[in-house]
Amino acid sequence: MRQFILFIASATLITGFFSLKHNRSWLNGRILTYYRELPGQLKQMKEEDRMLTRFGSYYGISQQIAATLKNKSKNSGEALVLMPATAYFKKNGVEYRVPEPVVFYYFTGIRTVWPDSENAKQANWFVYVTNGQIRIARVDNQKSLLDTIAAFNKFETTL
């Protein structure tokens, strides 16, 4: 009898919790989404395919930037890439939401830094847009790096 009362009390509390509007939207938007996507992801067992399906251009463009860097650099593992803000990409006609440096590293294995970071002056590569195309270039001298940081800092860095 005691277990039945505890079960009813637990079920009532859980139902009440998810009856609140914010909690219900969290359940439907986050938790149940994973459940709905699981069968499709099981059909695509390649990690690359699942990452592209899940994160879209957020992941795909990050991979393209990393591939370009790996082609241009002999040792991309030592690269520190200065990454402009999402607003910079939008202004230049590229729909790319720039991931946090730790997320970019998770996606690609390449370290990045935002222009408003203390470590920005240590960057040895930087990403920019020209004619709607994302490019990556090596930092040639400290003065041009500081100018690039100043130009990138005109755009607000947000998540």
N, C-alpha and C positions, 0 to 999 in steps of 0.2 A: 504494500500500500504506500509506503514511504517513497519508494522508487517511482511509483506512478505520479505522486504529487510533485516530486522533483522534475519529472519529465514534463508535466503540464506547465509548471512554473518556467522551466527553461524554454519550452516552445512559445509560451506567451511573451517572454522577454525578447526572444529573437524576432518574433513576428512584430512586436512593438518597435524594436530597433530599426527594422527594415521598412516600417510604415512611415517613418520620417522621410520627408521629401529628399533631403540631401543624401541620406544613407541609401535610399532606393535608387537614386541616379548613380551613386557609386557602385552599387551592386550590379545594375544593368550595364553601366558603361565600362567597368573594369573587370569585375569578377566573371560575370556570365559571358563576356566577350571572349575570354580565354577558352571557356568551355565550348563556345560556338565555333571557334577557329581551329580547335584541336583536330577534328577529322580531316580538314583540308591540309593542315600541316603534316599530318601523318602520311599523306599521299606524296608530299614533297620532303623526302628525307635528307636531301642535300642541304647542309647548313646555309650555304650561300643563297639558295632559293628561298628558304624560310626567312632569312634575315631581310631579303629584298621585299618579300611579301609583307612582312611585319612592319618594317621601318620605311619602305619606299625610297624616295630620293634622299632622305635624311641619311640613309645608309649607302645607297648607290653612288651618290656624288662623293661621299667621303672615301669610298673605295677607289673611285677614279682619281681623286687627288693623290691618294697613297700610291697608286700604280704609276702615275706620272712621276712622282718623287723617286720611286724605286728605279725607274728607267733613267732618270737624270743623275742620280747619286750612287756612288759606289758603296757607300755605307749609310743607308737610310736610317739605320738604328740609332745613329748619333745625331740625326737631324732634330732641330727644334723649329717648328714651323709657326710663323706669325699668321694668325687667322683673323681676318676682319669680321665684323659683326654681321648678323643676318640682314640688317638694314642696308649695309653696303651692297650686298648681293642683290637685294630687291631693287635698289636704285639703279643698278647696272643691268637689270633685266634678267636676273637669274633667280629662280625660285629654289633657294637652298636655305634651310634652317640650320644654322651652324650649331653643331653639338658642343657641349661642354668639352674641355680638353680631355677629361678622364673618359668620356664616352667615345670621343674620336679615337683615343688610344685603344679602347676596348674593341672598336670596330676594325682598326687598321694596324695597330702596333706602332703607330707614329705619334710622337709627342708634339702637341701644339700648345700655343700660348695666345691669349687674347691681348690686344694692344694696350688695355688698361692695367695689365698685370705688371708687377715689379720685374718679372723675368723676361719681359718683352725685348729688352735690350740685348738679350743673349741669343735671340733667334738667328739662325743661319740660313733660313729659307723663308719666303713669304708667298702667300696666295693673293692673287689679284684677278680682276676681270677686265678683259679688253674685247670690244666688239661682241659682247654677249658670251664670250668663252672664258672659262676658268683657266687660269695659268698659274704656274708656280715657278719661282725664280730664286736663285741663290743670292744671298746678301753679299754685295761686293765690298761695301765700306760702311763704316759706322754712321757717317753723316746721312747717307741715303736711307739707312735703316731708321734713324731718328725722324727723318722727313716722312717716311712711310708710316711710322707709328703715329705721328701727329695727324696725318691725313686720315688714318683709320679711326683715330679717337674722335673725329667729328661725328661719328655714328655711335649711337647708344648701344652698348653691349647688353643684350637681354637674352633670356632663355626662351 
